[in-house]
């Protein structure tokens, strides 16, 4: 998001079955552009298999974005 007040942001990874794999970020964030790295691990720290995953972002302002990513090992 690029404008408006500070918002609650949730950024998570899901697998093709829709199962939650990892929460990358959950917290307050001001407007701007940010980057974050996912190292291909689940919430227990275990490496996940190569394949297609979805990065899902929601904000307290109601913005929702989902992007497809491919993890190759």
Biopython code that builds the backbone (N, CA, C, O; Angstrom):
import numpy as np
from Bio.PDB.StructureBuilder import StructureBuilder

atoms = [
    (1, "UNK", "N", (0.847, -1.176, 0.000)),
    (1, "UNK", "CA", (0.000, 0.000, 0.000)),
    (1, "UNK", "C", (0.884, 1.227, 0.000)),
    (1, "UNK", "O", (1.984, 1.213, 0.553)),
    (2, "UNK", "N", (0.413, 2.259, -0.605)),
    (2, "UNK", "CA", (1.277, 3.421, -0.798)),
    (2, "UNK", "C", (0.745, 4.707, -0.168)),
    (2, "UNK", "O", (1.450, 5.716, -0.160)),
    (3, "UNK", "N", (-0.460, 4.695, 0.350)),
    (3, "UNK", "CA", (-0.954, 5.909, 0.979)),
    (3, "UNK", "C", (-1.828, 5.562, 2.173)),
    (3, "UNK", "O", (-2.119, 4.393, 2.427)),
    (4, "UNK", "N", (-2.240, 6.584, 2.897)),
    (4, "UNK", "CA", (-3.091, 6.372, 4.052)),
    (4, "UNK", "C", (-2.295, 6.251, 5.335)),
    (4, "UNK", "O", (-1.069, 6.359, 5.331)),
    (5, "UNK", "N", (-2.998, 6.026, 6.435)),
    (5, "UNK", "CA", (-2.337, 5.946, 7.737)),
    (5, "UNK", "C", (-1.627, 4.603, 7.941)),
    (5, "UNK", "O", (-1.725, 3.692, 7.120)),
    (6, "UNK", "N", (-0.926, 4.518, 9.042)),
    (6, "UNK", "CA", (-0.300, 3.249, 9.417)),
    (6, "UNK", "C", (-1.394, 2.195, 9.561)),
    (6, "UNK", "O", (-2.485, 2.485, 10.052)),
    (7, "UNK", "N", (-1.095, 0.969, 9.131)),
    (7, "UNK", "CA", (-2.094, -0.091, 9.122)),
    (7, "UNK", "C", (-1.532, -1.371, 9.724)),
    (7, "UNK", "O", (-0.319, -1.574, 9.774)),
    (8, "UNK", "N", (-2.439, -2.226, 10.178)),
    (8, "UNK", "CA", (-2.069, -3.573, 10.595)),
    (8, "UNK", "C", (-1.913, -4.395, 9.318)),
    (8, "UNK", "O", (-2.818, -4.420, 8.484)),
    (9, "UNK", "N", (-0.775, -5.066, 9.158)),
    (9, "UNK", "CA", (-0.485, -5.842, 7.953)),
    (9, "UNK", "C", (-0.211, -7.285, 8.350)),
    (9, "UNK", "O", (0.476, -7.550, 9.337)),
    (10, "UNK", "N", (-0.754, -8.213, 7.573)),
    (10, "UNK", "CA", (-0.492, -9.630, 7.771)),
    (10, "UNK", "C", (-0.011, -10.194, 6.437)),
    (10, "UNK", "O", (-0.707, -10.086, 5.427)),
    (11, "UNK", "N", (1.176, -10.794, 6.431)),
    (11, "UNK", "CA", (1.764, -11.364, 5.224)),
    (11, "UNK", "C", (2.091, -12.823, 5.510)),
    (11, "UNK", "O", (2.929, -13.119, 6.362)),
    (12, "UNK", "N", (1.430, -13.737, 4.802)),
    (12, "UNK", "CA", (1.576, -15.164, 5.073)),
    (12, "UNK", "C", (1.808, -15.955, 3.800)),
    (12, "UNK", "O", (1.496, -15.496, 2.701)),
    (13, "UNK", "N", (2.363, -17.155, 3.961)),
    (13, "UNK", "CA", (2.597, -18.097, 2.864)),
    (13, "UNK", "C", (1.627, -19.262, 3.015)),
    (13, "UNK", "O", (1.425, -19.777, 4.115)),
    (14, "UNK", "N", (1.023, -19.676, 1.888)),
    (14, "UNK", "CA", (0.116, -20.827, 1.854)),
    (14, "UNK", "C", (0.566, -21.775, 0.752)),
    (14, "UNK", "O", (1.139, -21.343, -0.248)),
    (15, "UNK", "N", (0.306, -23.075, 0.934)),
    (15, "UNK", "CA", (0.633, -24.043, -0.115)),
    (15, "UNK", "C", (-0.556, -24.195, -1.066)),
    (15, "UNK", "O", (-1.582, -23.533, -0.905)),
    (16, "UNK", "N", (-0.403, -25.074, -2.056)),
    (16, "UNK", "CA", (-1.461, -25.265, -3.061)),
    (16, "UNK", "C", (-2.762, -25.801, -2.474)),
    (16, "UNK", "O", (-3.828, -25.633, -3.066)),
    (17, "UNK", "N", (-2.678, -26.443, -1.315)),
    (17, "UNK", "CA", (-3.872, -26.972, -0.659)),
    (17, "UNK", "C", (-4.561, -25.922, 0.209)),
    (17, "UNK", "O", (-5.593, -26.190, 0.825)),
    (18, "UNK", "N", (-3.975, -24.720, 0.251)),
    (18, "UNK", "CA", (-4.544, -23.653, 1.063)),
    (18, "UNK", "C", (-4.136, -23.724, 2.521)),
    (18, "UNK", "O", (-4.693, -23.013, 3.356)),
    (19, "UNK", "N", (-3.169, -24.575, 2.838)),
    (19, "UNK", "CA", (-2.701, -24.719, 4.214)),
    (19, "UNK", "C", (-1.686, -23.627, 4.536)),
    (19, "UNK", "O", (-0.802, -23.322, 3.735)),
    (20, "UNK", "N", (-1.829, -23.051, 5.718)),
    (20, "UNK", "CA", (-0.903, -22.006, 6.165)),
    (20, "UNK", "C", (0.473, -22.621, 6.395)),
    (20, "UNK", "O", (0.603, -23.606, 7.121)),
    (21, "UNK", "N", (1.492, -22.042, 5.782)),
    (21, "UNK", "CA", (2.861, -22.548, 5.886)),
    (21, "UNK", "C", (3.682, -21.698, 6.854)),
    (21, "UNK", "O", (4.384, -22.233, 7.712)),
    (22, "UNK", "N", (3.594, -20.380, 6.718)),
    (22, "UNK", "CA", (4.455, -19.488, 7.495)),
    (22, "UNK", "C", (3.863, -18.082, 7.512)),
    (22, "UNK", "O", (3.329, -17.623, 6.503)),
    (23, "UNK", "N", (3.953, -17.405, 8.636)),
    (23, "UNK", "CA", (3.632, -15.984, 8.705)),
    (23, "UNK", "C", (4.937, -15.219, 8.564)),
    (23, "UNK", "O", (5.837, -15.362, 9.392)),
    (24, "UNK", "N", (5.044, -14.413, 7.527)),
    (24, "UNK", "CA", (6.269, -13.651, 7.291)),
    (24, "UNK", "C", (6.289, -12.347, 8.075)),
    (24, "UNK", "O", (7.342, -11.921, 8.548)),
    (25, "UNK", "N", (5.132, -11.713, 8.214)),
    (25, "UNK", "CA", (5.059, -10.451, 8.947)),
    (25, "UNK", "C", (3.652, -10.259, 9.469)),
    (25, "UNK", "O", (2.672, -10.509, 8.767)),
    (26, "UNK", "N", (3.564, -9.812, 10.710)),
    (26, "UNK", "CA", (2.282, -9.414, 11.292)),
    (26, "UNK", "C", (2.574, -8.242, 12.216)),
    (26, "UNK", "O", (3.260, -8.397, 13.227)),
    (27, "UNK", "N", (2.055, -7.078, 11.872)),
    (27, "UNK", "CA", (2.302, -5.908, 12.702)),
    (27, "UNK", "C", (1.888, -4.626, 12.018)),
    (27, "UNK", "O", (1.312, -4.640, 10.930)),
    (28, "UNK", "N", (2.187, -3.521, 12.669)),
    (28, "UNK", "CA", (1.866, -2.198, 12.143)),
    (28, "UNK", "C", (2.915, -1.784, 11.118)),
    (28, "UNK", "O", (4.108, -2.030, 11.298)),
    (29, "UNK", "N", (2.458, -1.159, 10.051)),
    (29, "UNK", "CA", (3.375, -0.709, 9.000)),
    (29, "UNK", "C", (2.819, 0.569, 8.391)),
    (29, "UNK", "O", (1.623, 0.666, 8.116)),
    (30, "UNK", "N", (3.690, 1.544, 8.182)),
    (30, "UNK", "CA", (3.295, 2.775, 7.514)),
    (30, "UNK", "C", (3.315, 2.591, 6.011)),
    (30, "UNK", "O", (3.845, 1.596, 5.518)),
    (31, "UNK", "N", (2.748, 3.536, 5.273)),
    (31, "UNK", "CA", (2.754, 3.455, 3.816)),
    (31, "UNK", "C", (4.176, 3.406, 3.271)),
    (31, "UNK", "O", (5.089, 3.988, 3.857)),
    (32, "UNK", "N", (4.363, 2.721, 2.163)),
    (32, "UNK", "CA", (5.671, 2.647, 1.527)),
    (32, "UNK", "C", (5.869, 1.332, 0.819)),
    (32, "UNK", "O", (4.952, 0.517, 0.717)),
    (33, "UNK", "N", (7.072, 1.135, 0.332)),
    (33, "UNK", "CA", (7.444, -0.116, -0.331)),
    (33, "UNK", "C", (8.421, -0.854, 0.572)),
    (33, "UNK", "O", (9.362, -0.262, 1.100)),
    (34, "UNK", "N", (8.190, -2.145, 0.742)),
    (34, "UNK", "CA", (9.007, -2.956, 1.630)),
    (34, "UNK", "C", (9.388, -4.246, 0.922)),
    (34, "UNK", "O", (8.743, -4.651, -0.046)),
    (35, "UNK", "N", (10.426, -4.877, 1.407)),
    (35, "UNK", "CA", (10.782, -6.203, 0.894)),
    (35, "UNK", "C", (10.983, -7.125, 2.086)),
    (35, "UNK", "O", (11.317, -6.688, 3.188)),
    (36, "UNK", "N", (10.772, -8.409, 1.837)),
    (36, "UNK", "CA", (10.927, -9.412, 2.879)),
    (36, "UNK", "C", (11.399, -10.695, 2.212)),
    (36, "UNK", "O", (11.046, -10.964, 1.063)),
    (37, "UNK", "N", (12.181, -11.477, 2.910)),
    (37, "UNK", "CA", (12.692, -12.745, 2.370)),
    (37, "UNK", "C", (11.990, -13.911, 3.050)),
    (37, "UNK", "O", (11.759, -13.893, 4.259)),
    (38, "UNK", "N", (11.656, -14.921, 2.262)),
    (38, "UNK", "CA", (11.176, -16.195, 2.789)),
    (38, "UNK", "C", (12.221, -17.224, 2.404)),
    (38, "UNK", "O", (12.568, -17.345, 1.229)),
    (39, "UNK", "N", (12.717, -17.953, 3.361)),
    (39, "UNK", "CA", (13.798, -18.900, 3.127)),
    (39, "UNK", "C", (13.309, -20.326, 2.892)),
    (39, "UNK", "O", (14.074, -21.277, 3.048)),
    (40, "UNK", "N", (12.032, -20.481, 2.515)),
    (40, "UNK", "CA", (11.509, -21.799, 2.169)),
    (40, "UNK", "C", (11.318, -22.713, 3.360)),
    (40, "UNK", "O", (11.455, -23.932, 3.249)),
    (41, "UNK", "N", (11.003, -22.122, 4.498)),
    (41, "UNK", "CA", (10.783, -22.914, 5.710)),
    (41, "UNK", "C", (9.370, -22.673, 6.229)),
    (41, "UNK", "O", (8.786, -21.608, 6.027)),
    (42, "UNK", "N", (8.836, -23.694, 6.904)),
    (42, "UNK", "CA", (7.509, -23.543, 7.492)),
    (42, "UNK", "C", (7.622, -22.898, 8.870)),
    (42, "UNK", "O", (8.706, -22.493, 9.289)),
    (43, "UNK", "N", (6.484, -22.805, 9.575)),
    (43, "UNK", "CA", (6.476, -22.123, 10.873)),
    (43, "UNK", "C", (7.266, -22.856, 11.945)),
    (43, "UNK", "O", (7.555, -22.288, 12.998)),
    (44, "UNK", "N", (7.622, -24.127, 11.688)),
    (44, "UNK", "CA", (8.456, -24.894, 12.622)),
    (44, "UNK", "C", (9.930, -24.817, 12.262)),
    (44, "UNK", "O", (10.772, -25.365, 12.973)),
    (45, "UNK", "N", (10.251, -24.138, 11.161)),
    (45, "UNK", "CA", (11.635, -24.015, 10.725)),
    (45, "UNK", "C", (12.108, -25.133, 9.821)),
    (45, "UNK", "O", (13.295, -25.221, 9.508)),
    (46, "UNK", "N", (11.181, -25.996, 9.396)),
    (46, "UNK", "CA", (11.507, -27.130, 8.531)),
    (46, "UNK", "C", (11.428, -26.692, 7.067)),
    (46, "UNK", "O", (10.483, -26.008, 6.674)),
    (47, "UNK", "N", (12.412, -27.081, 6.265)),
    (47, "UNK", "CA", (12.398, -26.758, 4.835)),
    (47, "UNK", "C", (11.194, -27.405, 4.168)),
    (47, "UNK", "O", (10.896, -28.575, 4.410)),
    (48, "UNK", "N", (10.504, -26.641, 3.328)),
    (48, "UNK", "CA", (9.348, -27.171, 2.605)),
    (48, "UNK", "C", (9.789, -27.634, 1.220)),
    (48, "UNK", "O", (10.870, -27.276, 0.752)),
    (49, "UNK", "N", (8.954, -28.422, 0.578)),
    (49, "UNK", "CA", (9.268, -28.982, -0.737)),
    (49, "UNK", "C", (9.227, -27.908, -1.816)),
    (49, "UNK", "O", (8.558, -26.885, -1.670)),
    (50, "UNK", "N", (9.948, -28.156, -2.892)),
    (50, "UNK", "CA", (9.840, -27.299, -4.072)),
    (50, "UNK", "C", (8.401, -27.319, -4.558)),
    (50, "UNK", "O", (7.711, -28.329, -4.424)),
    (51, "UNK", "N", (7.950, -26.219, -5.117)),
    (51, "UNK", "CA", (6.591, -26.171, -5.638)),
    (51, "UNK", "C", (6.050, -24.761, -5.665)),
    (51, "UNK", "O", (6.784, -23.787, -5.499)),
    (52, "UNK", "N", (4.748, -24.671, -5.877)),
    (52, "UNK", "CA", (4.067, -23.385, -5.966)),
    (52, "UNK", "C", (3.456, -23.043, -4.615)),
    (52, "UNK", "O", (2.831, -23.880, -3.963)),
    (53, "UNK", "N", (3.653, -21.799, -4.215)),
    (53, "UNK", "CA", (3.120, -21.282, -2.959)),
    (53, "UNK", "C", (2.472, -19.933, -3.242)),
    (53, "UNK", "O", (2.703, -19.323, -4.286)),
    (54, "UNK", "N", (1.665, -19.485, -2.304)),
    (54, "UNK", "CA", (0.984, -18.202, -2.445)),
    (54, "UNK", "C", (1.363, -17.285, -1.294)),
    (54, "UNK", "O", (1.318, -17.679, -0.129)),
    (55, "UNK", "N", (1.738, -16.052, -1.637)),
    (55, "UNK", "CA", (2.004, -15.014, -0.646)),
    (55, "UNK", "C", (0.723, -14.192, -0.542)),
    (55, "UNK", "O", (0.265, -13.616, -1.529)),
    (56, "UNK", "N", (0.154, -14.142, 0.646)),
    (56, "UNK", "CA", (-1.146, -13.495, 0.854)),
    (56, "UNK", "C", (-0.978, -12.345, 1.841)),
    (56, "UNK", "O", (-0.518, -12.542, 2.966)),
    (57, "UNK", "N", (-1.356, -11.137, 1.408)),
    (57, "UNK", "CA", (-1.258, -9.956, 2.263)),
    (57, "UNK", "C", (-2.636, -9.366, 2.505)),
    (57, "UNK", "O", (-3.421, -9.195, 1.572)),
    (58, "UNK", "N", (-2.925, -9.056, 3.759)),
    (58, "UNK", "CA", (-4.139, -8.325, 4.108)),
    (58, "UNK", "C", (-3.749, -7.138, 4.982)),
    (58, "UNK", "O", (-2.764, -7.192, 5.718)),
    (59, "UNK", "N", (-4.534, -6.063, 4.891)),
    (59, "UNK", "CA", (-4.306, -4.900, 5.745)),
    (59, "UNK", "C", (-5.600, -4.566, 6.481)),
    (59, "UNK", "O", (-6.689, -4.978, 6.082)),
    (60, "UNK", "N", (-5.451, -3.814, 7.557)),
    (60, "UNK", "CA", (-6.621, -3.415, 8.342)),
    (60, "UNK", "C", (-7.537, -2.466, 7.566)),
    (60, "UNK", "O", (-8.682, -2.251, 7.962)),
    (61, "UNK", "N", (-7.039, -1.900, 6.466)),
    (61, "UNK", "CA", (-7.863, -1.032, 5.617)),
    (61, "UNK", "C", (-8.671, -1.835, 4.601)),
    (61, "UNK", "O", (-9.416, -1.260, 3.808)),
    (62, "UNK", "N", (-8.528, -3.167, 4.621)),
    (62, "UNK", "CA", (-9.297, -4.016, 3.724)),
    (62, "UNK", "C", (-8.595, -4.388, 2.437)),
    (62, "UNK", "O", (-9.184, -5.059, 1.589)),
    (63, "UNK", "N", (-7.350, -3.969, 2.269)),
    (63, "UNK", "CA", (-6.604, -4.333, 1.064)),
    (63, "UNK", "C", (-6.191, -5.800, 1.153)),
    (63, "UNK", "O", (-5.715, -6.262, 2.190)),
    (64, "UNK", "N", (-6.381, -6.523, 0.052)),
    (64, "UNK", "CA", (-6.009, -7.938, -0.018)),
    (64, "UNK", "C", (-5.258, -8.167, -1.319)),
    (64, "UNK", "O", (-5.719, -7.765, -2.388)),
    (65, "UNK", "N", (-4.095, -8.816, -1.227)),
    (65, "UNK", "CA", (-3.325, -9.170, -2.420)),
    (65, "UNK", "C", (-2.783, -10.574, -2.239)),
    (65, "UNK", "O", (-2.355, -10.955, -1.149)),
    (66, "UNK", "N", (-2.806, -11.340, -3.320)),
    (66, "UNK", "CA", (-2.227, -12.678, -3.321)),
    (66, "UNK", "C", (-1.354, -12.811, -4.557)),
    (66, "UNK", "O", (-1.776, -12.484, -5.666)),
    (67, "UNK", "N", (-0.137, -13.291, -4.358)),
    (67, "UNK", "CA", (0.809, -13.500, -5.458)),
    (67, "UNK", "C", (1.299, -14.940, -5.422)),
    (67, "UNK", "O", (1.528, -15.511, -4.356)),
    (68, "UNK", "N", (1.454, -15.510, -6.607)),
    (68, "UNK", "CA", (1.960, -16.875, -6.730)),
    (68, "UNK", "C", (3.481, -16.833, -6.835)),
    (68, "UNK", "O", (4.034, -16.015, -7.570)),
    (69, "UNK", "N", (4.156, -17.719, -6.096)),
    (69, "UNK", "CA", (5.614, -17.829, -6.173)),
    (69, "UNK", "C", (5.984, -19.297, -6.353)),
    (69, "UNK", "O", (5.263, -20.189, -5.907)),
    (70, "UNK", "N", (7.108, -19.534, -7.008)),
    (70, "UNK", "CA", (7.592, -20.897, -7.182)),
    (70, "UNK", "C", (8.891, -21.045, -6.406)),
    (70, "UNK", "O", (9.824, -20.261, -6.581)),
    (71, "UNK", "N", (8.943, -22.049, -5.554)),
    (71, "UNK", "CA", (10.141, -22.349, -4.782)),
    (71, "UNK", "C", (10.868, -23.498, -5.465)),
    (71, "UNK", "O", (10.312, -24.584, -5.629)),
    (72, "UNK", "N", (12.100, -23.258, -5.859)),
    (72, "UNK", "CA", (12.924, -24.289, -6.492)),
    (72, "UNK", "C", (14.137, -24.536, -5.618)),
    (72, "UNK", "O", (14.814, -23.598, -5.199)),
    (73, "UNK", "N", (14.403, -25.774, -5.351)),
    (73, "UNK", "CA", (15.571, -26.133, -4.529)),
    (73, "UNK", "C", (16.634, -26.742, -5.395)),
    (73, "UNK", "O", (17.698, -27.112, -4.899)),
]
sb = StructureBuilder()
sb.init_structure("model")
sb.init_model(0)
sb.init_chain("A")
sb.init_seg("    ")
for serial, (resi, resn, name, xyz) in enumerate(atoms, 1):
    if name == "N":
        sb.init_residue(resn, " ", resi, " ")
    sb.init_atom(name, np.array(xyz, "f"), 0.0, 1.0, " ", f" {name:<3s}", serial, name[0])
structure = sb.get_structure()
